[in-house]
């Protein structure tokens, strides 16, 4: 991977479509997320284009008329980058680029680009590079011509910035080499995990930007990088934590996201070994986000892909300090109450009540309810530890409730 360069924010437009499977409300959610992704990658969104279609156009993703509207806007406002909310086929990419004469990025390429920025360790950089090459391989014909312009910025980090390799065999050889390199590192990491002894392992999981790293810094008194951007943490961090007199290992893993590129799921499955081998999962949720229930579903879906849905799990609803609900005036008889109007207490009476004491409500940044959180984690870790080592359970008494 090449050394990254600081770039100015690029003027960017977003494009998405309303289909039979994605209504306007859902599209707006995805475009909000796409705008945050674009900002994280170094772009400034100046306009969104949407269109209602039964399904994406096979050649240009959007219709001819809408494409002409986008082309006129891009030309008039000197837009350098156009980001599509869904993955584009190689043919669509070539056709759109030929029409718009701008840099064309889809959601998959955008996420890969952010991962390329965030990867710090050799392991993470290798994983990202592998995912990039796997994404680029079927797009060689169009992309190499496109990349000859040698532009920097969003979507241009990694393989495309070097001398252009037009030979597919060279790229396939590179993919094969990277896979072998990952296998070697996987063996080393498996040995490291084996050398950690029999300490109970706890893993933080959750959607991206829900506050996992902030929570880890509070619990472990460490300095894991935390920032209000997507995928602030990419490399798995493991810390030894002691609550009361009970030690355990706590790992902070990469955040999940909807429409996560297949290439990344495959490349990062080994990173998720920390989740697979954990004894307890702390599923952190940003309850202040309007779509937090969708985020929970997305995380659970990926946990299902790596066979981790049956693990003991505590739901940690974070950012209660930022939670705001909509209100209805007393004399308003027309507005129907929705989930957006629920107070935190009302949320606790919904499906959350079925979770019982496995649902915690905290603010990691303000350290609100952190003592309650520590006690709950201690209790769960102690139960696991006592089951594993029944002969020394007297060393770890239960923490008395206040």
C-alpha positions in Angstrom: 0.0 0.0 0.0 1.2 3.5 -0.8 1.8 6.2 1.8 -1.3 8.4 2.2 -1.3 12.1 1.4 -3.4 14.8 3.1 -6.0 16.1 0.7 -8.4 19.0 0.6 -12.1 18.2 0.8 -13.4 17.3 -2.7 -16.7 18.7 -4.1 -18.9 15.6 -4.3 -22.5 14.7 -5.4 -24.4 11.6 -4.3 -26.7 9.5 -6.3 -29.3 7.0 -5.1 -32.5 5.4 -6.3 -35.9 4.5 -4.9 -36.8 1.0 -5.9 -39.4 -1.7 -5.1 -37.1 -2.9 -2.3 -36.0 0.5 -1.0 -38.5 3.3 -0.3 -37.7 7.0 -0.1 -37.3 7.0 3.7 -34.8 4.1 3.5 -32.9 5.8 0.7 -32.6 9.0 2.7 -31.2 7.0 5.6 -28.6 5.4 3.3 -27.7 8.7 1.7 -27.2 10.3 5.1 -24.8 7.5 5.9 -23.2 7.8 2.5 -22.7 11.5 3.2 -20.9 10.7 6.5 -18.8 8.1 4.7 -17.9 10.7 2.0 -17.0 13.3 4.7 -14.8 10.6 6.5 -13.0 9.9 3.2 -12.3 13.6 2.6 -15.3 14.8 0.5 -17.8 17.6 0.8 -21.3 16.7 -0.4 -22.8 19.7 -2.3 -25.9 18.0 -3.8 -27.9 14.7 -3.9 -29.6 13.3 -6.9 -32.4 10.7 -6.5 -34.6 8.8 -8.9 -37.6 6.5 -8.6 -37.1 3.3 -10.6 -38.3 -0.3 -10.4 -34.6 -1.5 -10.6 -31.3 0.1 -11.5 -30.6 0.7 -15.2 -28.4 -2.1 -16.5 -26.1 0.3 -18.4 -26.0 3.5 -16.4 -27.7 2.7 -13.1 -30.0 5.8 -13.4 -32.1 6.9 -16.4 -30.9 8.9 -19.4 -32.8 12.0 -18.4 -31.5 12.0 -14.8 -28.0 11.2 -16.1 -28.1 14.3 -18.3 -29.3 16.4 -15.3 -26.3 15.1 -13.3 -23.9 15.7 -16.2 -25.0 19.4 -16.5 -24.7 20.0 -12.8 -21.2 18.3 -12.6 -20.0 20.4 -15.5 -21.5 23.7 -14.3 -20.2 23.4 -10.7 -16.9 21.6 -11.5 -17.7 18.6 -9.4 -14.7 16.2 -9.2 -16.3 13.1 -7.7 -19.7 11.4 -8.1 -20.6 8.8 -5.5 -23.3 6.1 -6.0 -25.0 4.5 -3.1 -24.9 1.0 -4.5 -22.1 -1.1 -6.0 -21.7 -0.5 -9.8 -21.0 -3.2 -12.3 -17.9 -2.8 -14.5 -20.0 -1.9 -17.5 -22.0 0.7 -15.5 -18.8 2.2 -14.2 -17.4 2.6 -17.7 -20.6 4.0 -19.2 -21.2 6.5 -16.4 -17.6 7.8 -16.5 -17.8 8.2 -20.2 -20.9 10.4 -19.8 -20.0 12.4 -16.7 -16.2 12.7 -17.3 -15.6 12.8 -13.5 -14.3 10.4 -10.9 -17.0 7.8 -10.3 -17.0 6.0 -6.9 -19.6 3.5 -5.6 -20.3 2.7 -1.9 -18.0 -0.3 -1.9 -15.1 1.6 -3.3 -15.7 4.4 -0.8 -15.7 2.1 2.2 -12.5 0.4 0.8 -10.9 3.8 0.5 -11.7 4.7 4.1 -10.3 1.4 5.3 -7.1 2.2 3.3 -6.9 5.5 5.2 -7.5 3.9 8.6 -5.3 0.8 8.4 -2.4 1.2 10.7 -0.8 -2.2 11.1 0.7 -4.4 8.5 -2.1 -6.9 9.0 -4.9 -4.4 8.4 -3.1 -2.9 5.4 -2.7 -6.4 3.9 -6.4 -7.1 4.4 -7.5 -3.8 2.8 -5.1 -4.2 -0.1 -6.4 -7.7 -0.8 -10.0 -6.4 -0.7 -9.1 -3.6 -3.1 -7.5 -5.9 -5.6 -10.5 -8.3 -5.5 -12.8 -5.3 -6.2 -10.6 -3.9 -9.0 -9.9 -7.2 -10.8 -13.2 -7.3 -12.8 -13.0 -3.6 -13.4 -9.5 -3.5 -14.9 -10.5 -2.5 -18.4 -12.4 0.6 -17.4 -10.5 1.6 -14.3 -7.0 1.5 -15.6 -7.9 3.9 -18.4 -9.7 6.1 -15.8 -6.8 6.0 -13.4 -4.3 7.2 -16.0 -5.3 10.7 -15.1 -3.4 10.1 -11.9 -5.8 11.9 -9.7 -5.5 11.6 -5.9 -8.2 11.8 -3.3 -11.2 9.6 -2.6 -11.0 6.2 -4.1 -7.5 6.7 -5.4 -5.5 5.2 -2.5 -3.9 1.9 -2.9 -3.2 -0.1 -6.1 -4.5 2.5 -8.5 -1.9 5.2 -7.7 1.1 3.1 -8.8 2.2 2.4 -12.3 -0.9 1.0 -14.0 -0.8 -2.8 -14.2 -3.1 -3.8 -17.1 -2.2 -7.5 -17.0 -4.9 -9.4 -15.1 -2.4 -12.2 -14.4 -0.2 -9.8 -12.4 -3.2 -8.7 -10.3 -4.2 -12.3 -9.7 -0.7 -13.2 -8.6 -0.8 -10.3 -6.2 -4.1 -11.5 -4.8 -2.6 -14.9 -4.3 0.5 -13.5 -2.6 -1.6 -11.4 -0.2 -3.7 -14.4 0.7 -0.6 -16.4 1.6 0.7 -13.4 3.6 -2.6 -13.2 5.6 -2.5 -17.0 6.3 1.0 -16.6 7.8 -0.1 -13.6 9.9 -3.3 -15.5 10.9 -1.1 -18.4 12.3 1.0 -15.9 14.3 -2.1 -14.2 15.7 -3.6 -17.6 16.6 -0.4 -18.4 18.5 -0.6 -15.0 20.3 -4.3 -15.7 21.3 -3.3 -19.1 22.6 -0.5 -17.5 24.7 -3.0 -15.3 26.5 -3.8 -18.2 28.9 -7.3 -18.9 30.2 -8.4 -15.3 30.9 -12.0 -14.7 30.1 -12.3 -12.8 26.8 -14.8 -10.0 26.3 -15.3 -8.4 22.8 -16.9 -5.0 22.0 -19.0 -5.3 18.9 -21.4 -2.9 17.2 -22.2 -0.6 14.3 -19.5 1.8 13.3 -19.3 5.1 15.2 -21.4 3.9 18.2 -18.7 4.7 20.8 -17.0 1.3 21.3 -13.5 2.9 21.4 -14.6 5.6 23.8 -16.1 2.9 26.1 -12.9 0.9 25.9 -10.9 3.9 26.9 -13.2 4.4 30.0 -13.1 0.7 31.0 -9.5 -0.1 30.2 -8.1 3.3 31.0 -6.3 3.1 27.7 -5.9 5.5 24.8 -7.5 3.8 21.8 -8.1 6.2 18.9 -11.6 7.5 19.0 -13.1 10.0 16.6 -16.6 11.1 15.4 -16.0 9.5 12.0 -16.9 6.1 10.5 -14.4 3.3 11.0 -12.2 5.4 13.4 -10.9 2.0 14.7 -9.9 -0.6 12.1 -7.2 -2.6 13.9 -8.4 -4.9 16.7 -7.1 -3.7 20.1 -6.9 -6.0 23.1 -6.3 -4.8 26.6 -6.2 -6.5 30.0 -8.8 -5.1 32.3 -9.3 -5.6 36.0 -12.7 -4.9 37.7 -12.7 -5.5 41.4 -9.8 -8.0 41.5 -11.0 -10.0 38.5 -8.8 -9.7 35.3 -10.1 -10.3 31.8 -9.2 -9.4 28.2 -11.2 -6.8 26.4 -11.0 -6.4 22.6 -12.3 -3.5 20.5 -13.2 -4.6 17.0 -13.9 -2.9 13.6 -17.4 -1.5 13.4 -20.0 -2.9 11.1 -22.1 -1.1 8.5 -25.0 -1.8 6.3 -24.2 -2.8 2.7 -20.7 -3.9 3.9 -18.7 -4.9 0.8 -18.4 -8.7 0.3 -14.7 -8.3 -0.3 -14.2 -6.7 3.2 -16.3 -9.3 5.0 -14.2 -12.0 3.5 -10.8 -10.2 4.1 -11.7 -9.3 7.7 -13.2 -12.6 8.8 -9.8 -13.4 10.4 -9.9 -10.1 12.3 -13.2 -11.2 13.7 -11.6 -14.2 15.3 -11.5 -12.0 18.4 -15.2 -12.0 18.3 -15.5 -15.8 17.6 -13.2 -16.7 20.5 -14.8 -14.3 23.0 -16.7 -15.7 26.0 -18.9 -12.6 26.2 -20.0 -10.0 23.7 -20.8 -6.4 24.6 -23.1 -5.2 21.8 -22.8 -1.4 21.8 -25.6 0.6 20.3 -25.9 4.3 19.6 -29.4 4.8 20.9 -29.4 8.5 19.8 -29.3 7.4 16.2 -32.8 7.4 14.6 -32.0 4.0 12.8 -30.4 2.2 15.8 -32.8 -0.8 15.4 -31.6 -1.2 11.8 -28.0 -1.1 13.1 -28.7 -3.8 15.6 -30.1 -6.0 12.8 -27.1 -5.4 10.6 -24.7 -6.3 13.4 -26.7 -9.4 14.3 -26.7 -10.5 10.6 -22.9 -10.3 10.4 -22.5 -12.1 13.8 -24.7 -14.8 12.3 -22.3 -15.1 9.3 -19.4 -15.8 11.7 -21.6 -18.1 14.0 -21.6 -15.9 17.0 -25.3 -15.3 17.7 -25.5 -17.8 20.5 -22.8 -16.2 22.6 -23.7 -14.5 25.9 -24.4 -10.9 25.0 -25.1 -7.7 26.9 -26.8 -4.9 25.0 -25.1 -1.6 25.9 -27.2 1.3 24.7 -24.7 4.2 24.6 -25.0 8.0 24.0 -28.1 8.4 26.3 -26.8 12.0 26.8 -27.4 12.7 23.1 -30.8 11.0 22.9 -33.7 13.3 21.9 -37.2 12.4 21.1 -39.8 14.2 19.1 -42.8 15.7 21.0 -46.5 16.1 20.3 -48.4 19.1 21.6 -51.3 18.3 24.0 -53.9 19.8 21.6 -52.4 18.1 18.6 -54.9 15.4 17.7 -53.6 14.7 14.1 -50.1 13.6 14.7 -49.7 9.9 15.3 -47.2 8.8 17.9 -44.3 6.8 16.5 -41.1 5.4 17.8 -39.5 8.8 17.2 -41.6 10.1 20.0 -40.6 7.5 22.6 -38.7 8.6 25.7 -35.9 6.4 27.0 -38.3 5.1 29.7 -40.8 4.2 27.0 -38.1 2.4 24.9 -37.3 0.4 28.0 -40.9 -0.9 28.1 -40.7 -2.2 24.5 -38.8 -5.3 23.3 -35.9 -4.1 25.4 -37.7 -5.2 28.5 -37.4 -8.8 27.4 -33.6 -8.5 27.6 -33.8 -7.8 31.4 -30.5 -7.0 33.1 -28.7 -7.7 29.8 -29.7 -4.2 28.7 -27.7 -1.3 30.0 -28.1 2.4 29.3 -25.0 4.5 29.5 -23.1 7.5 28.2 -19.4 6.5 27.8 -18.3 10.1 27.0 -20.0 11.5 30.2 -19.3 8.3 32.2 -23.0 8.1 33.1 -24.1 4.7 34.6 -20.6 3.4 34.2 -20.5 2.0 37.7 -23.6 0.0 37.0 -22.0 -1.2 33.7 -18.8 -2.3 35.5 -20.9 -4.3 38.0 -22.9 -6.0 35.3 -19.8 -7.0 33.3 -18.0 -8.1 36.5 -21.0 -10.4 37.4 -21.0 -12.0 33.9 -17.2 -12.4 33.7 -17.2 -13.8 37.2 -19.9 -16.4 36.4 -17.8 -17.5 33.3 -14.6 -17.6 35.4 -16.2 -19.6 38.2 -17.5 -22.2 35.7 -14.1 -22.5 34.2 -12.1 -22.5 37.5 -14.5 -23.7 40.2 -11.6 -24.3 42.6 -10.7 -20.6 43.0 -14.1 -18.9 43.0 -13.5 -17.6 46.5 -10.9 -15.2 45.0 -13.7 -13.3 43.2 -16.6 -12.4 45.5 -19.7 -10.9 44.0 -19.8 -7.1 44.1 -22.5 -6.0 46.5 -25.4 -4.0 45.0 -25.6 -0.5 46.4 
